Amino acid sequence: MSIILEVCVSDLSGLDAAVAGGADRVELTSALELGGLTPSIGFMRLAAGAGIPFHAIMRPRSGDFVYTPRCLDIIRHDIDAARAAGAAGVVIGASRPDGRLDEKALEQLVAAAKGLTVVLHRAFDLAPDPLEAVEIVAGLGIDRVLTSGGTLAALDGAETIALVREAARDRFAVMAGGGVRADTVIELIRRTGVTEIHASCSLPSAAADPRVTALGWGPPLMRRTDRATVEAMRHKLCAQALV
């Protein structure tokens, strides 16, 4: 069975590395070190010519996913921009203060994304009851959920991911992501049964000019998608498909 590899990228060099390394799809973000924020229109337009589909994350700020009506307005405008730029899909999420999925907010965003693939990001992992969240997702007609099983690393949440996948049945796809590495990905697939993997395939990278950090324009270390790491992940997944 073929395993889809989605690579999360936050800049042009990362996009090039993902494509060259054999990714099937990219999730386009900015500020990967913050978990990913909405990418720029220019970046999305360039990604449209990369030769593989891209999904754009719709996250207007860092932190939680509890959004005011005005924040939701921003996300809807960004969805329109992603569609116009050539995105195949958008990655959304909205939570209540207690971590449960905000069904009303998500309903608005799904409606705004009509015609695009809709992915629910790891706001899903904040839900106190994953099975309740599964039913909300299915009811909204969301196409795919990205989850680590509520843990920092998906392998640690494998049992929950498997439970979510079984509960989802054929109503939506379940993609495992969060700390996925080439040396753990096969065990993750074996324990969860997923056929889609999400990974940044990134390595820490220091600022080329230390003044950038000293003046507060960036962190001392950033995460950058690495072609060799993507290739290693692709090799593992291709070998698994032949088993």
URPEKA-V972488 format. One record per residue. N is the residue number from 1. RES is the residue in three letters. PSI is psi in whole degrees, 0 to 359 (999 if undefined). D_FIRST is the distance of its C-alpha to the first C-alpha in Angstrom with 2 decimals. Layout:
N&RES&PSI&D_FIRST ; N&RES&PSI&D_FIRST
//
This chain:
1&MET&132&0.00 ; 2&SER&138&3.80 ; 3&ILE&126&6.44 ; 4&ILE&133&9.73 ; 5&LEU&116&12.83 ; 6&GLU&128&16.10 ; 7&VAL&131&19.23 ; 8&CYS&125&22.51 ; 9&VAL&151&25.47 ; 10&SER&3&29.17 ; 11&ASP&175&30.89 ; 12&LEU&321&30.77 ; 13&SER&324&30.20 ; 14&GLY&320&27.19 ; 15&LEU&313&25.79 ; 16&ASP&320&26.42 ; 17&ALA&319&24.82 ; 18&ALA&316&21.59 ; 19&VAL&312&21.41 ; 20&ALA&328&22.44 ; 21&GLY&349&20.04 ; 22&GLY&22&16.91 ; 23&ALA&146&16.35 ; 24&ASP&333&14.56 ; 25&ARG&154&17.25 ; 26&VAL&148&20.37 ; 27&GLU&120&22.35 ; 28&LEU&129&25.94 ; 29&THR&178&28.63 ; 30&SER&165&31.97 ; 31&ALA&60&33.29 ; 32&LEU&327&30.12 ; 33&GLU&347&32.45 ; 34&LEU&11&33.32 ; 35&GLY&1&29.79 ; 36&GLY&124&29.72 ; 37&LEU&171&32.23 ; 38&THR&129&32.35 ; 39&PRO&162&32.10 ; 40&SER&159&34.97 ; 41&ILE&319&35.19 ; 42&GLY&317&35.68 ; 43&PHE&317&32.50 ; 44&MET&318&30.51 ; 45&ARG&321&32.18 ; 46&LEU&320&31.36 ; 47&ALA&331&27.69 ; 48&ALA&339&27.57 ; 49&GLY&14&28.13 ; 50&ALA&344&25.53 ; 51&GLY&352&23.03 ; 52&ILE&156&20.17 ; 53&PRO&152&20.46 ; 54&PHE&145&22.32 ; 55&HIS&138&23.01 ; 56&ALA&130&26.45 ; 57&ILE&139&27.44 ; 58&MET&86&30.55 ; 59&ARG&101&32.47 ; 60&PRO&349&36.15 ; 61&ARG&164&37.24 ; 62&SER&174&36.24 ; 63&GLY&210&36.66 ; 64&ASP&184&35.77 ; 65&PHE&27&34.42 ; 66&VAL&109&37.57 ; 67&TYR&138&38.70 ; 68&THR&166&42.04 ; 69&PRO&323&42.45 ; 70&ARG&323&43.38 ; 71&CYS&320&40.21 ; 72&LEU&326&38.21 ; 73&ASP&317&40.25 ; 74&ILE&314&39.16 ; 75&ILE&319&35.47 ; 76&ARG&319&35.97 ; 77&HIS&321&37.73 ; 78&ASP&326&34.98 ; 79&ILE&316&32.39 ; 80&ASP&319&34.64 ; 81&ALA&320&34.81 ; 82&ALA&318&31.04 ; 83&ARG&313&30.71 ; 84&ALA&331&33.54 ; 85&ALA&351&32.05 ; 86&GLY&17&28.82 ; 87&ALA&142&26.37 ; 88&ALA&336&23.25 ; 89&GLY&172&23.55 ; 90&VAL&152&25.62 ; 91&VAL&117&25.09 ; 92&ILE&170&27.80 ; 93&GLY&148&29.20 ; 94&ALA&135&32.52 ; 95&SER&157&33.93 ; 96&ARG&165&37.11 ; 97&PRO&334&39.38 ; 98&ASP&3&38.14 ; 99&GLY&343&34.50 ; 100&ARG&151&33.46 ; 101&LEU&138&31.71 ; 102&ASP&92&34.39 ; 103&GLU&320&33.46 ; 104&LYS&318&36.31 ; 105&ALA&316&35.58 ; 106&LEU&324&31.88 ; 107&GLU&319&32.89 ; 108&GLN&317&35.05 ; 109&LEU&322&32.40 ; 110&VAL&319&29.78 ; 111&ALA&320&32.55 ; 112&ALA&333&33.36 ; 113&ALA&17&29.78 ; 114&LYS&132&29.66 ; 115&GLY&348&27.57 ; 116&LEU&154&25.41 ; 117&THR&136&22.15 ; 118&VAL&125&23.45 ; 119&VAL&134&21.98 ; 120&LEU&123&23.88 ; 121&HIS&195&24.32 ; 122&ARG&12&25.22 ; 123&ALA&333&28.37 ; 124&PHE&325&26.16 ; 125&ASP&348&26.63 ; 126&LEU&346&30.38 ; 127&ALA&127&30.27 ; 128&PRO&336&32.11 ; 129&ASP&98&30.24 ; 130&PRO&326&26.48 ; 131&LEU&325&26.35 ; 132&GLU&318&29.22 ; 133&ALA&323&27.44 ; 134&VAL&316&24.36 ; 135&GLU&324&26.78 ; 136&ILE&313&28.48 ; 137&VAL&313&25.33 ; 138&ALA&320&24.34 ; 139&GLY&331&27.94 ; 140&LEU&347&28.09 ; 141&GLY&25&25.13 ; 142&ILE&142&23.41 ; 143&ASP&329&19.91 ; 144&ARG&147&18.41 ; 145&VAL&133&19.74 ; 146&LEU&126&19.67 ; 147&THR&148&20.74 ; 148&SER&6&21.54 ; 149&GLY&20&22.58 ; 150&GLY&12&26.16 ; 151&THR&169&26.47 ; 152&LEU&317&26.98 ; 153&ALA&133&23.86 ; 154&ALA&326&20.61 ; 155&LEU&324&20.24 ; 156&ASP&336&23.63 ; 157&GLY&19&22.58 ; 158&ALA&321&19.35 ; 159&GLU&317&21.02 ; 160&THR&320&22.03 ; 161&ILE&316&18.72 ; 162&ALA&319&17.17 ; 163&LEU&316&20.25 ; 164&VAL&316&19.92 ; 165&ARG&317&16.31 ; 166&GLU&320&17.51 ; 167&ALA&327&20.65 ; 168&ALA&331&19.07 ; 169&ARG&232&17.17 ; 170&ASP&19&16.26 ; 171&ARG&329&19.27 ; 172&PHE&161&17.80 ; 173&ALA&151&14.85 ; 174&VAL&123&15.28 ; 175&MET&128&14.88 ; 176&ALA&133&16.05 ; 177&GLY&155&18.75 ; 178&GLY&101&22.01 ; 179&GLY&26&22.84 ; 180&VAL&129&19.31 ; 181&ARG&162&19.74 ; 182&ALA&328&17.88 ; 183&ASP&357&19.33 ; 184&THR&350&18.21 ; 185&VAL&324&14.83 ; 186&ILE&318&12.85 ; 187&GLU&322&15.34 ; 188&LEU&315&15.01 ; 189&ILE&316&11.31 ; 190&ARG&319&12.26 ; 191&ARG&339&15.32 ; 192&THR&333&14.24 ; 193&GLY&10&10.82 ; 194&VAL&155&10.49 ; 195&THR&10&7.75 ; 196&GLU&133&10.76 ; 197&ILE&138&13.21 ; 198&HIS&128&16.82 ; 199&ALA&151&19.13 ; 200&SER&337&22.42 ; 201&CYS&44&21.94 ; 202&SER&160&25.72 ; 203&LEU&152&28.69 ; 204&PRO&141&32.23 ; 205&SER&126&34.64 ; 206&ALA&152&38.42 ; 207&ALA&135&40.50 ; 208&ALA&328&41.91 ; 209&ASP&113&45.28 ; 210&PRO&341&46.45 ; 211&ARG&332&48.76 ; 212&VAL&315&45.80 ; 213&THR&317&45.20 ; 214&ALA&327&48.93 ; 215&LEU&4&49.60 ; 216&GLY&22&46.90 ; 217&TRP&358&44.58 ; 218&GLY&160&41.48 ; 219&PRO&161&40.34 ; 220&PRO&324&40.95 ; 221&LEU&137&37.23 ; 222&MET&162&34.48 ; 223&ARG&129&30.71 ; 224&ARG&132&29.44 ; 225&THR&133&25.93 ; 226&ASP&126&25.67 ; 227&ARG&315&23.93 ; 228&ALA&325&23.51 ; 229&THR&321&21.92 ; 230&VAL&315&19.38 ; 231&GLU&320&18.72 ; 232&ALA&319&18.38 ; 233&MET&316&15.80 ; 234&ARG&319&13.82 ; 235&HIS&316&14.25 ; 236&LYS&317&13.01 ; 237&LEU&324&9.74 ; 238&CYS&319&9.29 ; 239&ALA&321&10.39 ; 240&GLN&323&8.08 ; 241&ALA&336&4.98 ; 242&LEU&349&7.51 ; 243&VAL&999&8.52
//
